[in-house]
Amino acid sequence: MKHKIIKIAHITQTLSGGMHTYFRHVLPKLVQKGFEVTLLCPTEKQKTENKNLLDELSKKGITVINIPMKKQINPFVDLYSFSVILVKMLKYKFDIVHSHCSKAGALARTAAVIAGIKTTIHSSHCFAFQRTKKPLKKLTYTYIEKFLAKITTTFVAVSHSDAQTAIKTNIFPEKKCKIIQNGLPANSANEKKLPLTTKIMKASLGISPQNKTITCASRLVPYKGILNLLCAAKRCKTEKITFLIAGEGKLKKTIKQFILKNKLSKNVNLAGQIRNMNEIYSVTDICILCSDVEAQPYVILEAMRSHCPVIATNVPGNRELLQNNRGALVESDPKALAKAIDDLIANPKKQKQYAENASRYFKRHHALENQISKLTNLYNSYALNQSKINAIPEKNTK
């Protein structure tokens, strides 16, 4: 008997940051597992790297559908986005809708209910109320999430701390939470490069060969703490050090002005968006992440995979990855960050210990195969339950 192919819609309002990594690795693997996968997202006016991603996904069997959507709340644009999503859901009759991030999560889950789709799964990848410091916005976003939770089948948390946030804020009950941690494929090229190769690579990035390299891969947005990192760069006592910042975002102009004003041009390199971070990590002495909040950052996972020691702010998503001597956890103020950088640069033995502990942890808990296996089991379980419900014969009323 031929089994029905399960049709899954993944929907997001952004392909930036960790979402780029998530979709690039996860969706093709789901196709290989026999699912029919559709990605609904904004495809117009995308940056080159995101256009390349969409082309890559299309070639690997994922159907890509354009949904006009913006991150910021705009009633007119959001209503139009919602109507387009609803039309697509009615047309394609998906078995499962898996939404990602706050805006897409709200529009997709509401549309799915109206379209009669029985299974809605949501992954926040860090709730919107965690990323704002404005009390009214925080309260509003929290209540919206509580309402949407009532029409959500399962909350797929990317970390234990992500699940605990949902439970402690009374958004989702524990029984509705499923933890499926982010994963990455094994990295066969994770050893440090030979001295000559390292020298050439550093030169291509504008880094002096003798300088220690502190790498921060992050979107340039307020909650990522880039300005705190630059303030720390001013305080660092270590000589011959370069801060390499890889990423784009709305704070780029402000960051450039800060660098010029504080005469940091010789010490800070704004490298822009870099997709092949393996090459960067191979010449990095320390990876650093200064976020105010994280669910489970891919940048730390990539550094762990690449045997690169990590310093990160002591917030739940980072702490879960780096606790038990897998990295340095610090408070998010420039003085603490600067001291942590100076101390770790001066201690090669500690760098090696962090890197080895983190690498072992990554291999045990964050293999891509584990993530795909758990997602596959979750999707199949709902499809099987729905098949059983549909197969129940009607009672004979005669």
N, C-alpha and C positions, 0 to 999 in steps of 0.2 A: 504494500500500500504506500502510495506517494504521500510524504508529509507536506503539509502546507508551509510555504516559506513565510517566515515572520517578517513583517514590514515595520521597520523602526525609523522614526523621525528624530534626529538630533537637531536642536534649535538653539541659536545663540545670537546675541547682538554684537559680539566682538570676536575677532580672530587675533587679537593682540595678546602679548605676554604668554602666560601659561596655557591659554586656550588654543593658541597656535600649536603648541607642543602636544596637547591632549588630542586634538583632532587628527593631527598628522600621524600619530602612532596608533591610536585606538580604532578609528573608523575602518582603515584597510584590514585590520585583523578581524573585525566583526564580519566583514564581507567574506573573508576566508573561512569563517565559521559557518557560513551558509545563510546569513541574514541579508535581507534586502534593506540597504541603508540609504537614507536621504538626509542631507544636511541643508537646513533652511537657515540662511544668514544673509546679511547685506553683502552683495558681491560687487556693486558699483562703487567707483571712487576708492577702491582698495589700493593699498600700497603694493609695490612690486612683489615683496616677499609673500604677501597674502594672496595675490593673484597666482603666483607660482604654486602655492599650497593648493588652491582650488583646482588648478589644472592637474596637479599631481593626484588629487583625490578623485577627480573625474576619470582619469586614466585607470585608476584602480577599482572602478566599478561603483563609486558612490555617486548618486544623483545629487547635484547641487542646484538649489532653487533660490533665486534672489528674493529676499524679504527686505523692503525698505524699512530700516529701523535705526534709531539713534539712541545713544546711551542716556542722554539727558531727557527728563520728562517734558513732553510737549503734547498736550491733549489732542491737537489736530493730527500731528504726525503719528502719534500712538494709535489713534482710532483707525487711521488708514492702514498702519502696520497690522493691527488686529484683524481688520477685514480681509487683508491679503492672506494672513495665516489661516483664518477660518475657511476661506475658499479652498486653499490648498489641502487642508485636512479633510474637508468634505469630498474633494476630488480624489485624493490618493487613498483614503480609508486606511490609515496606518493602524497597526495593531497596538503599538506602544509609542508614546511620545516621551522623549527624554530631553528636558529643557536644562539649559545651563545659564547661570548668572541671573541677576534680579529682574531686569526689564524683560528679557526673553522668557524667563520663568513665569512672570505674571501674565503676559499675553498668551503664551502657548498653552498654559494649563487651563485658562479660562476658555480659550477657543476649543480645546480638546473636549471639555465637558459638553459644550454646546454641540460639537460635531458627533457626540455619542461614543467617543473613544474611551474604553473602559480602564486602560492602564496609563497613568501619568506618573513619570519619575522625574525628580528634580535634583540637580546638584548646584549648590550655590557657589562653590569655589571661593567662599568668603562672603558672608551676607553684607548687603548694602549698608545696614544700620551699624555694622562694625567699622565702616570706612569713613563715617562722618562724625564730626565732633559737635554738630549743632543739635541741641536737645530735641527740638521740634521735629526735625528731619528723622532723627534716630527713632523717636516714638512712632512717627507715621510709618516708616519703613517696617518697624517691628509688627505693628498691627496689620499691615498689608500681608506680611509673611504668615501671620497667624491665620488670617482668612484663607489664604491660598493653600495652607497646609490641610485644610478640611477637604479640598478637592484633589489632593495629591495621594497617590497610592503608596509611594515610597520615597523617602529622602535618602539619596545616595551621598553619604558624606565621604570626602576624600581623606579624612584623617579622624582619629579618635577625638581630637580636640574640636573638630568641625561638628561632629555628632553631639558632643557635650554642650556646645553653644546652642544648638537647636533644642536640646532637651531642657537645659537650665533656664532658657528664656521662654519656655512653654510654647514653643512654636510647633515642634513635633514630639509626640510621645515616643518613648524608647522603642516600642514595638514597630513603629513606622520607619525607624532608622536602620540603614544598612551601610556598613563601613566597607568601602572598596578604595583602597589607597592608590595614589598615583604610582605608575610604574614607567620604566624606561627599558629599552632593549639593552642587552649587554654591550659594553664598549670594548672592542678588541684593541683599540689604540689608546689605552689609558696610561701608558708609561710616559715619563718625562722624556723630552726629545734630547738628542745629542747636543753638546754645547754649541757646535757650529749652526745646527738647525735652529736652536733657540735664539742665537744671536741674529740670524736672518729674520726670524719671525718677529722678534722684538723691534728690529729696525723697520719692518714693514708697518708696524703700529706706532712708530714714532717714539719708541721707548729706548733709552740708553741701555746697552748690553749689561752694564754693571748695576743697574737699578733693580731694586726689589719691586715686584708688580703686585698691586692690590686691585683685584677686579670686582666690580659691582655690575651685574647684569640685571637691569630693572627698567620698568616703565618710568618715565620722568613725570610722575604725578605726586601730589602732596603726601599721601599716606606711605609712600615708599621711603621717605626720610633722606632723600639725596642731599638736601641742604644741611642736614645734621652731619652727613658724611664729609661734606666739604669743610664745614667748621672743624671737624675732627682732623682733616688734612692739614689745616693751619696749625693745629696744636701738636701734631706728631713731632717727636724729637729725632726720629730715625732719619739719617741723611740718605741720599740716593734712593729715593722712593718715588714710584709713579702710580697714580690712581687712574685706572682704566675704567671708564663708565660706558657700558654698552647698553643702548636703549634710546627710545624716542618718547616724546610726550609733551603735554601742554606747558610744562615748566622749563622746557629747553632754553627759551630766551632768557628767563630769570636766572637760570643756572649759568649761562654764558656771561651774563652781566656780573654775577657774584664772583665768578672766576677772574674776570678782568679787574674788578674793583679790589679784590683781595690779593692780586698778583700771584695767582695760582697756576698760570698758564704753563709754567715749566714742570709742574707736578701733576697736573690733571689733564687727561686726554679724553675728550668726548668723542667716542668712536662711532656713535650712531647705532643703528640696528645691525646686529651680527647674528646670523642664524646658525653658523657652524661654530658653536662655542667650544667644541672639543679642541680646536686649534688654540683658542685663547687660554683654556684651562691648562694646556700643556706647558705654557710659559708663565703661568700665574703662581705666585708664591702663596697668596692667601685670597680666598673668595670672601666677600663681605656683603651682608644684606641688612639694611637698616630700617625695615618696615615697622610701622606702628601696629599692623595686624596682618596675619597670614593664616591661610587654612592648611595648605601643604605646598610650599613653593617648589616648582620644578628646578629653579636655579640651584637650590641646595642639593637636590637629588642629582643633578648633573655634576656638581662639584664632588659629591661623595663618590659617584661612579668613576670620576677621573682622578681619584686619589689626591684631591686638593683640599687642604685644611680650610675650615670655615669659621668665621666670626659672624654672629647674627644677634639681632635684638632678642631679648628674653620675652617673647610673646608665644602663646600656646602652640601655634603651628610650627614655629621654629624649634621650640623647646622639645616637642615630641621627637623631632629628628635628631637633635644634637645633644640631648641629655646623656648621662652616663659616659662622659668623657669622649663624645664623638665630635665635639666642637666647642668653641668658646661662646657662651651666652652672656650678653652685657645689656645694661640699661641703655635706652635710646637717647642719651645725651652726648654731646661732642667730647666732653672730657673723658667719659668712660670708654667711648669708642677709640679715642686716640691712645689711651693707655693700653687697651687690649691689643691694638695693632702693634705698638712698640714692644710690648711684652712677648707677643707671639713671634714677631720677626727675630727677636733676640734669642729665641728658644727653639732651634731646629728639632730637638728631640721631641718636644711637645707637638710640633707640627706633624712629625711622622706618626706619633701616637694617635692624634686626632684622625689623620688621613686613613690609617689602617683600620681603626675601630669603625669609622664611618663606612668604609668600603665593604667590610664584612656585613654590617647591618643592611646596607643597600642590597647586597646580593641575597640576603635572607628574606627581606620584606618588600622589596620594590622592583622585582623583576616584572617586565611587561606581561609575561605569560600568566602570572598570578592575577593581575588586574583583569585581563581578558577572560580568563577562566571564570572569575566571579561574576563579571558582567553577563557572560554567556549563560551561566546557571540562573541568574536572576531573570533575564529575559525569557528563557525557556520555561521557567516555573510559572510565570504569568500567562504565557501562551498556552501551556498545558492546562492550567486551571480554567482558562476561558473556553478551551475546547471541551472540557468536561461539562461546563455549564451549558454550552450550546448543544451538547449531545443528550441532555436530559430530556426524555420524551414527555410530551404533554399528557396530563392525566386524562383517562377516559371518563368523560362526564355523562356518558349514556347510562 
